[in-house]
Amino acid sequence: MYKKIVLASDGSEHSKRAAENAIHIASCSQDSMIEVVYVVDMGKAKSEVLRNWNSADLSDTRKERMKEVERMTKEVGVSYTLTILHGEPGPTIVDYINKNNIDIAVIGSRGLNGLQEFVLGSVSHKVAKRANCPVLIVK
């Protein structure tokens, strides 16, 4: 049913639970493919560089965050790709979804209370509101 599945991931516990759900959805159909999308927020990336100016390689840290998702997909035998995007997470994920004819997007919730989510907005809320496909938000 869902062939092209986007999993928005940042390595957090919420995104690991989202990965479990994306893998379950993908395993229901033989031709399904999970596209793991990780967004590097340039504003935060600059502060990471300034804090870790003598670190070997910051991209290794980002790739390390995706190891658990890779392990989970390999364990079940689901096909996946990893795409690293740059920009503000919400709009960047929405843009990727809408330009690539995605069948379903799976994303973790930050678990904010109603007032904080209303005031600050969240990546999952932005994606659910603006994506042109069904969006599964996992707590």
Disulfide bonds with the S-S distance in Angstrom:
none
